[in-house]
């Protein structure tokens, strides 16, 4: 997997620019550890559709709003700051952030 080289300054800048967004996803990122088993059913359904699908280790991280994740060999890295948002939780803030970063 590609290393992103985020610095503490990068995180501080993104947090300060999009404070409402980070507040809106906090709950979803904190409860994920209790919900990882819920991924088993959707993955099993995906394997039914794609029998050649190989097992993978799934990792979660919080990045700087510039990537939703990546795949390398049997590893999947998911960016929680992207996937934890919902319209109710302020995903509109993420859309604004993405426009800013382009």
RONU-628762 format. One record per residue (C-alpha): residue number from 0; x, y, z. Coordinates in Angstrom, 1 decimal, padded with zeros to 4 digits. Layout:
BEGIN
+-----+--------+--------+--------+
| pos |   east |  north |     up |
+-----+--------+--------+--------+
| NUM |      X |      Y |      Z |
...
+-----+--------+--------+--------+
This chain:
BEGIN
+-----+--------+--------+--------+
| pos |   east |  north |     up |
+-----+--------+--------+--------+
|   0 |  000.0 |  000.0 |  000.0 |
|   1 |  001.1 |  003.5 | -000.7 |
|   2 |  002.1 |  005.6 |  002.3 |
|   3 |  000.5 |  009.0 |  002.5 |
|   4 |  003.1 |  010.9 |  004.5 |
|   5 |  000.6 |  012.9 |  006.5 |
|   6 |  002.1 |  015.2 |  009.1 |
|   7 |  000.7 |  016.6 |  012.3 |
|   8 |  000.4 |  019.9 |  010.6 |
|   9 | -001.6 |  018.4 |  007.7 |
|  10 | -004.1 |  016.9 |  010.2 |
|  11 | -004.4 |  020.2 |  012.2 |
|  12 | -005.0 |  022.2 |  009.0 |
|  13 | -007.8 |  019.8 |  007.8 |
|  14 | -009.4 |  019.6 |  011.3 |
|  15 | -009.4 |  023.4 |  011.6 |
|  16 | -010.9 |  024.0 |  008.1 |
|  17 | -013.7 |  021.4 |  008.5 |
|  18 | -014.5 |  021.3 |  012.2 |
|  19 | -018.2 |  020.7 |  011.6 |
|  20 | -017.5 |  017.7 |  009.4 |
|  21 | -015.1 |  016.1 |  011.9 |
|  22 | -017.7 |  016.6 |  014.7 |
|  23 | -020.4 |  015.1 |  012.5 |
|  24 | -018.5 |  011.8 |  012.0 |
|  25 | -017.0 |  011.4 |  015.4 |
|  26 | -019.8 |  009.1 |  016.7 |
|  27 | -019.6 |  006.8 |  013.6 |
|  28 | -015.8 |  006.4 |  013.9 |
|  29 | -015.9 |  005.6 |  017.6 |
|  30 | -018.6 |  002.9 |  017.3 |
|  31 | -017.0 |  001.1 |  014.4 |
|  32 | -015.0 | -001.2 |  016.6 |
|  33 | -018.2 | -002.7 |  017.9 |
|  34 | -019.7 | -003.1 |  014.4 |
|  35 | -016.9 | -004.9 |  012.5 |
|  36 | -018.7 | -008.2 |  012.7 |
|  37 | -021.6 | -006.6 |  010.7 |
|  38 | -019.3 | -006.6 |  007.7 |
|  39 | -019.4 | -010.4 |  007.5 |
|  40 | -022.8 | -010.7 |  005.9 |
|  41 | -022.3 | -008.1 |  003.1 |
|  42 | -018.9 | -009.7 |  002.3 |
|  43 | -020.5 | -013.2 |  002.2 |
|  44 | -023.2 | -011.8 | -000.2 |
|  45 | -020.4 | -010.3 | -002.3 |
|  46 | -018.7 | -013.7 | -002.5 |
|  47 | -022.0 | -015.2 | -003.8 |
|  48 | -022.0 | -012.7 | -006.6 |
|  49 | -018.2 | -013.0 | -007.2 |
|  50 | -017.1 | -016.6 | -006.3 |
|  51 | -013.5 | -015.8 | -007.2 |
|  52 | -013.4 | -013.1 | -004.5 |
|  53 | -010.5 | -013.7 | -002.2 |
|  54 | -010.4 | -013.1 |  001.5 |
|  55 | -008.7 | -009.9 |  002.6 |
|  56 | -007.6 | -008.3 |  005.8 |
|  57 | -009.6 | -005.0 |  006.3 |
|  58 | -007.9 | -002.1 |  008.1 |
|  59 | -009.4 |  001.3 |  009.0 |
|  60 | -007.7 |  004.6 |  009.2 |
|  61 | -008.5 |  008.3 |  009.5 |
|  62 | -006.8 |  010.3 |  006.8 |
|  63 | -007.0 |  013.9 |  005.6 |
|  64 | -010.1 |  013.8 |  003.3 |
|  65 | -008.1 |  012.9 |  000.2 |
|  66 | -008.7 |  009.2 | -000.2 |
|  67 | -011.5 |  006.7 |  000.6 |
|  68 | -009.0 |  003.8 |  000.8 |
|  69 | -007.0 |  001.5 | -001.2 |
|  70 | -006.4 | -002.2 | -002.0 |
|  71 | -003.1 | -004.1 | -002.1 |
|  72 | -002.8 | -007.8 | -002.5 |
|  73 | -005.0 | -009.3 |  000.3 |
|  74 | -005.3 | -006.0 |  002.2 |
|  75 | -008.0 | -003.4 |  002.1 |
|  76 | -007.5 |  000.0 |  003.8 |
|  77 | -010.7 |  002.0 |  004.3 |
|  78 | -010.5 |  005.7 |  005.1 |
|  79 | -013.1 |  006.3 |  007.9 |
|  80 | -013.3 |  010.0 |  007.4 |
|  81 | -014.8 |  009.3 |  004.0 |
|  82 | -016.9 |  006.2 |  004.8 |
|  83 | -018.2 |  007.3 |  008.2 |
|  84 | -020.1 |  010.2 |  006.9 |
|  85 | -023.8 |  010.2 |  006.2 |
|  86 | -026.3 |  012.9 |  005.1 |
|  87 | -027.7 |  013.0 |  008.6 |
|  88 | -024.1 |  013.3 |  010.0 |
|  89 | -023.0 |  016.0 |  007.7 |
|  90 | -021.7 |  014.4 |  004.5 |
|  91 | -022.5 |  017.7 |  002.8 |
|  92 | -019.4 |  019.0 |  004.7 |
|  93 | -017.4 |  016.2 |  003.1 |
|  94 | -018.5 |  017.3 | -000.4 |
|  95 | -017.4 |  020.8 |  000.4 |
|  96 | -014.1 |  019.6 |  001.7 |
|  97 | -013.5 |  017.5 | -001.4 |
|  98 | -014.2 |  020.5 | -003.7 |
|  99 | -011.8 |  022.6 | -001.6 |
| 100 | -009.1 |  019.9 | -002.0 |
| 101 | -009.4 |  019.5 | -005.8 |
+-----+--------+--------+--------+
